[in-house]
């Protein structure tokens, strides 16, 4: 029998300002404000949340530095992502957390996010100056299976964005602060933060020496699998570990002349997909969890041998890319909380 709790409705008004300095590349200053509604429906077994923001305004000031200017000269397509544009959008988010109806030890989670920008401002020409026009959608599915002293955890996620503006400066791709990234403690852990992608492109490995700039894409596919288990308990602190694999990548929506393997092609998916495997240590302090993960690149789409797969008979901890950049085939990741 489910106990139904009365739905909760809230009106949300948010203000936020930030400044991001990506050393030697760019500085991004932003001011954002939004107004909308939140509905939450809860039972003793599940929770549904709806968040709709009919007004979401984001104002940005982008200062480009020398390294970014050099990179944009090498790949002009990136210019559509790094422009001085603003956002006037509406957003919708739905989440649903619930246990399995058949198995009491299984738990499911669904998240859907949609953002539409520019449709209203396109109708009113006086509001359309320097405004991005795009559609973006995200989907995340999670499942956990709890056993006596361990747990299986799964996640599948994907996202797609389409900048349909005809503006010669603001069209072509999503703004970089709205694009998808992969790599880091919460995504594709065998790669550094925002260092995976795009597709099997070698642009960043061949364009200029020691190029380690962040990678951004308009499309993302990723799946993760973890087997989590307990090691020991010291007082109230629990120490556990995990074995995991991360599979996925990010892409542009199409290839370009300067970056021919960065676009998504279903026929090239096997070649483009990246695979990392690893293990980790997790310390549960009850109120929060500290996590240290170690992961290796089992399959790297940019490897120019063995179809991208790691050669276990000739294991290399580091590799030298064509432009002279030395990269690790492994990564240490530090995180607060579980990755998903």
Secondary structure, DSSP 4 states (H G I P E B T S, - for coil): -PPEEEEEEEEEEEEEEEEEEETTTEEEEEEEEEEEEEEEEEESSEEEEEEEEEEEEEEEEEEE-HHHHHHHHH-GGGGGTSS--BEEEEEEEEEEEEE-SS-TTEEEEEEEEEEEESHHHHHSGGG-TTB--EEEEEEEEEEEEE-SSEEEEEEEEEEEEEE----TTT-SS--GGGSB---STTS-TTS-TT---STT--HHHHSSTT------BSEEEEEEEEEEEEEEEETTEEEEEEEEEEEEEEEBSS--SS-TTSB--GGGHHHH-EEEEEEEEEEE-SS-EEEEEEEEEEE-TT-SSGGGB--GGG--SEEE-TTS-EEESEEEEEEES---
